[in-house]
Amino acid sequence: MTNETWPRVDAAAQRFFDAFCAGDAATIDMCLADEFTAWHNNDDKYQSREEHIGVLAWLKRSIVGLRYEDVRREPFGTGFVQQHVMKGRVGDNEIALFACIIGTFDEASGRLLATREYFDTRQLAPLFRAKS
């Protein structure tokens, strides 16, 4: 990635995370490449674009006041590495998910090709209890 490319990738990543927090499905759709995949360390499975959009919608519906704090994003390869704390409330429980995401972009389109997310599912226990 060149120094000229990084601001564009950084802005595209910010647009994606802002759209997720706002529940803006149309912008999320525009941010993801058609061949987008997501992987999470907790189940070692790949999600299709459609599956991931569904999970994002479920998270947004389930977590009140969903937001990212302590965001640190750096260029990496053809994308970025982001550390953050995803916070919000599920019922009477505050959640704080400390996570790291590696995202790759198609530099030509500026769309997200893939994410690989690392987190501890124990931090989401209130969310999973509410789902049951």
C-alpha positions as CSV (number, residue, x, y, z in Angstrom):
1,M,0.0,0.0,0.0
2,T,1.3,3.4,-0.9
3,N,1.1,6.5,1.3
4,E,-1.4,7.9,-1.2
5,T,-3.6,4.8,-0.8
6,W,-3.8,4.7,3.0
7,P,-6.1,7.7,3.5
8,R,-8.6,6.2,1.1
9,V,-8.5,2.8,2.8
10,D,-8.7,4.4,6.3
11,A,-11.7,6.5,5.2
12,A,-13.4,3.4,3.7
13,A,-12.8,1.4,7.0
14,Q,-14.2,4.3,9.0
15,R,-17.3,4.5,6.7
16,F,-17.9,0.8,7.2
17,F,-17.6,0.9,11.1
18,D,-19.7,4.1,11.3
19,A,-22.4,2.5,9.1
20,F,-22.5,-0.6,11.3
21,C,-22.9,1.6,14.5
22,A,-25.7,3.6,12.8
23,G,-27.5,0.5,11.5
24,D,-27.1,1.9,7.9
25,A,-27.6,-1.3,5.8
26,A,-27.3,0.6,2.5
27,T,-23.9,1.9,3.3
28,I,-22.7,-1.4,4.7
29,D,-23.8,-3.0,1.4
30,M,-21.8,-0.4,-0.6
31,C,-18.7,-1.0,1.6
32,L,-18.5,-4.7,1.0
33,A,-17.2,-6.3,-2.2
34,D,-19.4,-8.9,-3.8
35,E,-16.8,-11.6,-2.9
36,F,-16.5,-10.4,0.7
37,T,-15.8,-13.0,3.4
38,A,-15.6,-12.7,7.2
39,W,-13.7,-15.1,9.6
40,H,-13.8,-15.2,13.4
41,N,-11.4,-16.9,15.7
42,N,-14.2,-18.3,17.9
43,D,-15.6,-20.7,15.3
44,D,-12.9,-20.8,12.6
45,K,-15.6,-20.6,9.9
46,Y,-15.9,-18.2,7.0
47,Q,-19.1,-16.2,6.5
48,S,-20.3,-15.1,3.1
49,R,-21.1,-11.5,2.5
50,E,-24.9,-12.1,3.1
51,E,-24.3,-14.1,6.3
52,H,-22.0,-11.3,7.7
53,I,-24.6,-8.6,6.8
54,G,-27.1,-10.7,8.7
55,V,-24.9,-11.0,11.8
56,L,-24.2,-7.2,11.7
57,A,-27.9,-6.5,11.6
58,W,-28.5,-8.9,14.5
59,L,-25.8,-7.3,16.6
60,K,-27.1,-3.8,15.9
61,R,-30.6,-4.8,16.9
62,S,-29.3,-6.6,20.1
63,I,-26.8,-4.1,21.5
64,V,-28.2,-0.7,22.6
65,G,-25.8,2.2,22.2
66,L,-23.4,0.2,20.1
67,R,-20.2,2.1,19.6
68,Y,-16.4,1.7,19.2
69,E,-14.0,3.2,21.6
70,D,-10.2,3.2,21.9
71,V,-9.9,2.6,18.1
72,R,-6.4,2.2,16.8
73,R,-6.1,1.5,13.1
74,E,-2.9,1.1,11.1
75,P,-2.1,0.2,7.5
76,F,-1.2,-3.4,6.9
77,G,-0.6,-5.1,3.5
78,T,-3.5,-4.2,1.3
79,G,-5.7,-3.1,4.2
80,F,-5.6,-2.4,7.9
81,V,-5.3,-3.8,11.4
82,Q,-7.7,-2.3,13.9
83,Q,-7.8,-2.7,17.7
84,H,-10.9,-1.5,19.4
85,V,-13.4,-1.9,22.2
86,M,-16.9,-2.5,21.1
87,K,-19.3,-1.3,23.8
88,G,-23.0,-1.2,24.4
89,R,-25.7,-2.6,26.6
90,V,-27.7,-5.8,26.4
91,G,-30.6,-5.7,28.8
92,D,-29.2,-4.6,32.2
93,N,-25.6,-5.6,31.2
94,E,-22.9,-3.4,29.8
95,I,-20.6,-5.2,27.4
96,A,-17.1,-4.4,26.3
97,L,-15.6,-6.6,23.6
98,F,-11.9,-6.1,23.1
99,A,-11.1,-7.1,19.6
100,C,-8.7,-7.0,16.7
101,I,-9.8,-7.0,13.1
102,I,-7.6,-7.4,10.0
103,G,-9.3,-6.0,6.9
104,T,-8.3,-6.3,3.3
105,F,-9.4,-3.9,0.5
106,D,-9.7,-4.0,-3.2
107,E,-7.7,-0.8,-3.9
108,A,-9.4,-0.3,-7.2
109,S,-12.9,-0.2,-5.8
110,G,-12.1,0.8,-2.2
111,R,-14.5,-2.0,-1.0
112,L,-13.7,-4.3,1.8
113,L,-12.8,-7.8,0.6
114,A,-12.4,-9.7,3.9
115,T,-12.2,-9.3,7.6
116,R,-10.5,-11.6,10.1
117,E,-11.7,-10.9,13.7
118,Y,-10.1,-12.0,16.9
119,F,-12.0,-11.7,20.2
120,D,-12.9,-13.5,23.4
121,T,-16.5,-14.7,23.3
122,R,-16.8,-14.7,27.1
123,Q,-17.1,-10.9,26.8
124,L,-20.3,-11.4,24.9
125,A,-22.0,-13.7,27.4
126,P,-24.9,-11.3,28.0
127,L,-25.6,-11.1,24.3
128,F,-25.6,-14.9,23.8
129,R,-27.8,-15.3,26.9
130,A,-30.3,-12.8,25.5
131,K,-30.3,-14.7,22.2
132,S,-31.4,-18.0,23.9
